[in-house]
Amino acid sequence: MLWALAAATLILICPQPGLCQTAPAKEPRLEVFVQGGAALYTDTKGSKVEFFTGTNTTFSFSLRKSFATSARTSAGLRVALSSRNKVEVNYSYASGRLTNSLSTSTIPAPVISVTWMRTDSVHASYVRVLSHKEKSQVYILGGMGVTVFSLTFRKEAHPSGTLGAGLDLRLNKHFSIRLEQRMTITGAPQRTFFIDSPTFDVPGKTFTFTPSVGLVWRFR
């Protein structure tokens, strides 16, 4: 998978000692964080031809899924393995609106349905520290997990991957302000139309971009 390869290559990034500076002595090894931001989704499009058994009829349609921008909150913890290598577990939640637009050659105007959607994601990630100064820390991360879409009438779980980068601005030894940008790649919810039928299942990928601001608490 693309995100799995990208996460694995993070280990090889930034070998130059001048760029990846050594962390200060007695650096706290455990971090707990909370963050909030916006979930910016990409639309998913797909086409399908359905054959009806026992008849000579075929039904061709295209479906577009539009995810409304919503607020996203997340929380998690990081454990430092060394001055430059960390592992993280992250949980995030978002709630918003999903709009489906169904178009066919026999219907002049698209059929629209709107439903509520909740998104829960859990990811385990590898974090690579690129620069660690007294008052700031720059990092990149990549990992894998699962994303669950809870629709009005059903739930769907899809494997997902995450890539991101961020900046920690240290307030003191134990507290920092975190500025971060993440991208999550996951399968789009398939059965999203107002008719709960596999006829309207159209697979696809959804990219979610999440700029966020958060608070980090470091302790031993």
Secondary structure, DSSP 8 states (H G I E B T S, - for coil): -HHHHHHHHGGGS---TTTS----TT---EEEEEEEEEEEE--EEEEEEEE-TTSS-EEEEEEEEEE--EEEEEEEEEEESSSSEEEEEEEEEEEEEEEEEEEESS-SS-EEEEEEEEEEEEEEEEEEEEEE-SSEEEEEEEEEEEEEEEESS-EEEEEEEEEEEEEEEESSSSEEEEEEEEEEEEE--S--SSS--GGG----EEEEEEEEEEEEEEE-
